[in-house]
Amino acid sequence: MPIAVEMRFPGATTDQYDKIVERMGLRPMGPGAPGGIFHSVAQTDTGLRIVDVWENQETFEKFAREQIVPYAKEVGISSDPEMEVHQVHSYLTTGPSVS
C-alpha cells in the first residue's frame, strides 16, 4: 500500500540537498528513485521539508537506510529527520493524455 512520508531536516540547506541528489545519481526534474511515486523538497525558515509518496513502506525504508542516511551524513546533516508516515488513500498524476 502506498505511503506518504514527510521529512523535516532542521538546519539543512538546498545546497546540501543538491549534493545528496547528485550522489544518488538523480537529477532535478528527472526520474526519481525506484519505488518512489512523488518527491518534492522546499526550503523553510527552519530547514528542508521533503514530501514523498512511495509504493510501500519497505521500499522507502530500504532507500532511506542505503541512500538518504549515508549521503546526508556525508554532506554534514548529522541528525535524523523529523518524520511522519501515513497510509495513502489516493493520489493523482498527470498520466497519459486522453484524446
C-alpha atoms as a printed R data frame, in Angstrom:
   type eleno elety resid chain resno      x      y       z
1  ATOM     1    CA   MET     A     1  0.000  0.000   0.000
2  ATOM     2    CA   PRO     A     2  1.378  3.456  -0.865
3  ATOM     3    CA   ILE     A     3  2.653  5.665   1.930
4  ATOM     4    CA   ALA     A     4  3.209  9.400   2.255
5  ATOM     5    CA   VAL     A     5  6.415 10.417   4.010
6  ATOM     6    CA   GLU     A     6  7.089 13.914   5.322
7  ATOM     7    CA   MET     A     7 10.654 14.567   6.455
8  ATOM     8    CA   ARG     A     8 11.856 17.761   8.096
9  ATOM     9    CA   PHE     A     9 15.613 18.324   8.291
10 ATOM    10    CA   PRO     A    10 16.207 21.233  10.721
11 ATOM    11    CA   GLY     A    11 19.111 23.435   9.634
12 ATOM    12    CA   ALA     A    12 19.585 21.653   6.287
13 ATOM    13    CA   THR     A    13 20.011 23.655   3.085
14 ATOM    14    CA   THR     A    14 19.139 23.212  -0.567
15 ATOM    15    CA   ASP     A    15 22.886 23.129  -1.337
16 ATOM    16    CA   GLN     A    16 23.208 20.045   0.887
17 ATOM    17    CA   TYR     A    17 20.113 18.540  -0.738
18 ATOM    18    CA   ASP     A    18 21.545 19.100  -4.230
19 ATOM    19    CA   LYS     A    19 24.756 17.307  -3.217
20 ATOM    20    CA   ILE     A    20 22.760 14.341  -1.876
21 ATOM    21    CA   VAL     A    21 20.719 14.071  -5.091
22 ATOM    22    CA   GLU     A    22 23.918 14.191  -7.150
23 ATOM    23    CA   ARG     A    23 25.487 11.397  -5.059
24 ATOM    24    CA   MET     A    24 22.335  9.300  -5.592
25 ATOM    25    CA   GLY     A    25 22.769  9.646  -9.357
26 ATOM    26    CA   LEU     A    26 19.475 11.528  -9.679
27 ATOM    27    CA   ARG     A    27 18.894 14.911 -11.262
28 ATOM    28    CA   PRO     A    28 16.365 17.664 -10.553
29 ATOM    29    CA   MET     A    29 13.123 17.260 -12.526
30 ATOM    30    CA   GLY     A    30 14.301 13.811 -13.667
31 ATOM    31    CA   PRO     A    31 13.048 10.351 -12.747
32 ATOM    32    CA   GLY     A    32 13.056  9.533  -9.050
33 ATOM    33    CA   ALA     A    33 14.209  6.537  -7.094
34 ATOM    34    CA   PRO     A    34 12.744  3.115  -7.903
35 ATOM    35    CA   GLY     A    35  9.578  2.715  -5.840
36 ATOM    36    CA   GLY     A    36  9.123  6.446  -5.415
37 ATOM    37    CA   ILE     A    37  5.903  7.839  -6.878
38 ATOM    38    CA   PHE     A    38  6.304 11.510  -5.959
39 ATOM    39    CA   HIS     A    39  9.039 13.685  -4.434
40 ATOM    40    CA   SER     A    40  9.260 17.365  -3.541
41 ATOM    41    CA   VAL     A    41 11.611 19.497  -1.481
42 ATOM    42    CA   ALA     A    42 11.187 23.011  -0.118
43 ATOM    43    CA   GLN     A    43 13.417 25.305   1.896
44 ATOM    44    CA   THR     A    44 11.594 26.537   5.015
45 ATOM    45    CA   ASP     A    45 12.525 29.038   7.710
46 ATOM    46    CA   THR     A    46 13.925 26.157   9.777
47 ATOM    47    CA   GLY     A    47 15.485 23.823   7.187
48 ATOM    48    CA   LEU     A    48 14.263 21.447   4.491
49 ATOM    49    CA   ARG     A    49 10.832 19.871   4.146
50 ATOM    50    CA   ILE     A    50 10.592 16.840   1.898
51 ATOM    51    CA   VAL     A    51  7.302 15.187   0.971
52 ATOM    52    CA   ASP     A    52  7.276 11.836  -0.810
53 ATOM    53    CA   VAL     A    53  4.818  9.154  -1.868
54 ATOM    54    CA   TRP     A    54  6.279  5.642  -2.065
55 ATOM    55    CA   GLU     A    55  4.850  2.358  -3.359
56 ATOM    56    CA   ASN     A    56  5.227  0.837   0.117
57 ATOM    57    CA   GLN     A    57  6.967  1.294   3.464
58 ATOM    58    CA   GLU     A    58  9.581 -1.419   2.882
59 ATOM    59    CA   THR     A    59 10.858  0.214  -0.312
60 ATOM    60    CA   PHE     A    60 11.105  3.597   1.400
61 ATOM    61    CA   GLU     A    61 12.899  2.177   4.446
62 ATOM    62    CA   LYS     A    62 15.464  0.389   2.263
63 ATOM    63    CA   PHE     A    63 16.114  3.564   0.246
64 ATOM    64    CA   ALA     A    64 16.387  5.654   3.420
65 ATOM    65    CA   ARG     A    65 18.828  3.193   5.004
66 ATOM    66    CA   GLU     A    66 21.004  2.734   1.896
67 ATOM    67    CA   GLN     A    67 20.862  6.229   0.356
68 ATOM    68    CA   ILE     A    68 19.325  9.028   2.435
69 ATOM    69    CA   VAL     A    69 21.083  8.415   5.761
70 ATOM    70    CA   PRO     A    70 24.636  7.842   4.485
71 ATOM    71    CA   TYR     A    71 24.574 10.675   1.931
72 ATOM    72    CA   ALA     A    72 23.003 13.105   4.405
73 ATOM    73    CA   LYS     A    73 25.857 12.409   6.813
74 ATOM    74    CA   GLU     A    74 28.412 12.894   4.028
75 ATOM    75    CA   VAL     A    75 27.148 16.436   3.395
76 ATOM    76    CA   GLY     A    76 27.050 17.404   7.070
77 ATOM    77    CA   ILE     A    77 23.479 16.613   8.120
78 ATOM    78    CA   SER     A    78 24.188 14.807  11.365
79 ATOM    79    CA   SER     A    79 20.740 14.382  12.910
80 ATOM    80    CA   ASP     A    80 17.906 12.144  11.746
81 ATOM    81    CA   PRO     A    81 14.954 13.966  10.200
82 ATOM    82    CA   GLU     A    82 11.689 14.582  11.995
83 ATOM    83    CA   MET     A    83  9.402 12.212  10.118
84 ATOM    84    CA   GLU     A    84  5.729 11.381   9.676
85 ATOM    85    CA   VAL     A    85  4.454  8.418   7.669
86 ATOM    86    CA   HIS     A    86  0.829  7.944   6.602
87 ATOM    87    CA   GLN     A    87 -1.068  5.411   4.504
88 ATOM    88    CA   VAL     A    88 -2.173  6.981   1.210
89 ATOM    89    CA   HIS     A    89 -5.849  6.784   0.390
90 ATOM    90    CA   SER     A    90 -5.429  8.084  -3.156
91 ATOM    91    CA   TYR     A    91 -3.108 10.118  -5.350
92 ATOM    92    CA   LEU     A    92 -3.381 11.725  -8.778
93 ATOM    93    CA   THR     A    93 -0.838 12.027 -11.575
94 ATOM    94    CA   THR     A    94 -0.797 13.806 -14.899
95 ATOM    95    CA   GLY     A    95 -0.937 10.398 -16.536
96 ATOM    96    CA   PRO     A    96 -1.178  9.847 -20.299
97 ATOM    97    CA   SER     A    97 -3.243 12.271 -22.332
98 ATOM    98    CA   VAL     A    98 -6.649 11.024 -23.396
99 ATOM    99    CA   SER     A    99 -7.755 12.097 -26.871
